[in-house]
Each structure stands twice: as structure tokens, then as C-alpha cells.
Amino acid sequence: MSEEMLARLIASASKRPGQRVVLTVDVRQGGTYKVSRLTPIMPTPHPGNVLKALKRVVHLQPGDMFTVHDIVTMRRAVWYKVRRGYINRLALIGQDLTRVLQKQRKEK
């Protein structure tokens, strides 16, 4: 079973009525999304000094929103460039990630 098929199966099992769950493979540049879990934002995708970078990690709280400004692939890892840094694709797996309409946006 492919990663995409597995992600779709997990998402369909956890989908609540009336909610549009977004799979991490559906996250698009320019889109705004709401997280359902604590989500780390790294200052850079691959820091030279990991310990220093970990001190600068900030977190989105459940219900916070982010807009994807760019999608970067480094060393086979997908990172989403957001206003405050980078979110790793793996940090979004298992979340009830919802797409936010333009009029509802209020990014953290």
C-alpha cells in the first residue's frame, strides 16, 4: 500500500461529518490550513547547529492557522515555508488538518 493510500485511509477513518480533512499530500503553496495538534515550526529545515535551532522552535497551538509560502524538499524531507519558519510534512501526519477559506484567515 502506498503512503498516499495509507494517508487517505487514516484520514477517512478520522473524518468528522461536515469537516474537510486535508491530507499532507494535498497541502498546496498559497493555501491556509488549521492544525488540530501542537505543531512545531523550525527556524530552518536543516540547521548547522541542531541544539541552537531547537531553542528557537515555536509551536502552533491546536486551532492555529498557517499559510504555505513555499514547499521545499531537502534530503527527501518535505518542508512547508510559513511566516515564522518551516513545518515538516511529518508534523502534519495524523492531524485533522483543515483548509481555511480566504475570509476566515487570521494566521499566527
C-alpha positions as a printed NumPy array, in Angstrom:
array([[  0.   ,   0.   ,   0.   ],
       [  1.42 ,   3.4  ,  -0.969],
       [  1.977,   6.215,   1.542],
       [ -0.762,   8.257,  -0.137],
       [ -3.303,   5.41 ,   0.026],
       [ -2.494,   4.81 ,   3.701],
       [ -2.86 ,   8.532,   4.488],
       [ -6.247,   8.647,   2.73 ],
       [ -7.438,   5.595,   4.674],
       [ -6.389,   7.143,   8.008],
       [ -7.994,  10.47 ,   7.108],
       [-11.287,   8.884,   6.086],
       [-11.444,   6.953,   9.357],
       [-10.927,  10.104,  11.431],
       [-13.058,  12.492,   9.371],
       [-15.875,  14.201,  11.237],
       [-19.152,  14.991,   9.454],
       [-19.008,  18.358,   7.696],
       [-15.235,  18.702,   8.037],
       [-12.833,  18.821,   5.085],
       [ -9.776,  16.882,   6.201],
       [ -6.709,  17.715,   4.128],
       [ -4.056,  15.082,   3.563],
       [ -0.449,  16.217,   3.746],
       [ -0.131,  15.293,   0.058],
       [ -2.872,  17.892,  -0.645],
       [ -1.132,  20.81 ,   1.093],
       [ -0.537,  23.476,  -1.561],
       [  1.551,  26.611,  -1.854],
       [ -0.622,  29.639,  -1.061],
       [ -3.119,  27.582,   0.94 ],
       [ -4.05 ,  28.351,   4.546],
       [ -4.648,  25.481,   6.957],
       [ -5.791,  24.989,  10.561],
       [ -3.945,  22.471,  12.761],
       [ -5.602,  20.188,  15.303],
       [ -2.499,  19.399,  17.368],
       [  0.556,  21.147,  18.755],
       [  2.774,  21.677,  15.687],
       [  6.456,  22.678,  15.76 ],
       [  7.838,  25.365,  13.462],
       [ 11.582,  25.069,  12.914],
       [ 13.688,  28.145,  12.115],
       [ 15.324,  26.296,   9.191],
       [ 14.853,  22.858,   7.579],
       [ 18.396,  21.614,   8.199],
       [ 20.297,  23.741,  10.701],
       [ 24.04 ,  23.555,  11.097],
       [ 23.692,  23.615,  14.881],
       [ 20.685,  21.49 ,  15.876],
       [ 20.778,  22.387,  19.58 ],
       [ 20.757,  26.096,  18.802],
       [ 17.885,  25.641,  16.348],
       [ 15.835,  23.639,  18.885],
       [ 15.972,  26.597,  21.265],
       [ 14.318,  28.715,  18.573],
       [ 11.459,  26.304,  17.792],
       [  7.995,  27.823,  18.154],
       [  4.707,  25.923,  18.157],
       [  1.297,  26.359,  16.625],
       [ -1.441,  25.549,  19.132],
       [ -4.484,  23.451,  18.159],
       [ -6.773,  25.704,  16.123],
       [ -3.963,  27.992,  14.922],
       [ -3.579,  28.619,  11.191],
       [ -0.629,  28.843,   8.825],
       [ -0.204,  29.785,   5.167],
       [  2.225,  27.875,   2.957],
       [  4.512,  30.351,   1.175],
       [  6.75 ,  27.726,  -0.427],
       [  7.311,  23.966,  -0.45 ],
       [ 10.91 ,  22.818,  -0.109],
       [ 12.306,  19.283,  -0.42 ],
       [ 15.661,  18.709,   1.26 ],
       [ 17.25 ,  15.305,   1.77 ],
       [ 13.937,  13.641,   0.798],
       [ 12.053,  15.562,   3.503],
       [  9.225,  17.927,   2.574],
       [  9.105,  21.255,   4.416],
       [  6.424,  23.938,   4.22 ],
       [  7.758,  27.507,   4.431],
       [  5.445,  29.533,   6.654],
       [  5.691,  33.058,   8.045],
       [  7.601,  32.023,  11.191],
       [  9.846,  29.281,   9.746],
       [  9.362,  25.747,   8.393],
       [  6.908,  22.962,   9.19 ],
       [  7.968,  19.408,   8.371],
       [  5.381,  17.344,   6.498],
       [  5.684,  14.601,   9.138],
       [  4.458,  17.032,  11.816],
       [  1.128,  17.215,   9.98 ],
       [  0.502,  13.481,   9.586],
       [ -2.37 ,  12.284,  11.758],
       [ -3.808,  15.753,  12.264],
       [ -7.291,  16.86 ,  11.29 ],
       [ -5.755,  19.476,   9.025],
       [ -8.461,  21.675,   7.547],
       [ -8.255,  24.111,   4.656],
       [ -9.306,  27.637,   5.61 ],
       [-11.241,  29.889,   3.273],
       [ -9.742,  33.291,   2.481],
       [-12.302,  35.252,   4.545],
       [-11.585,  33.117,   7.658],
       [ -7.787,  33.621,   7.631],
       [ -6.043,  35.003,  10.688],
       [ -2.562,  33.471,  10.666],
       [ -0.417,  33.08 ,  13.774]])
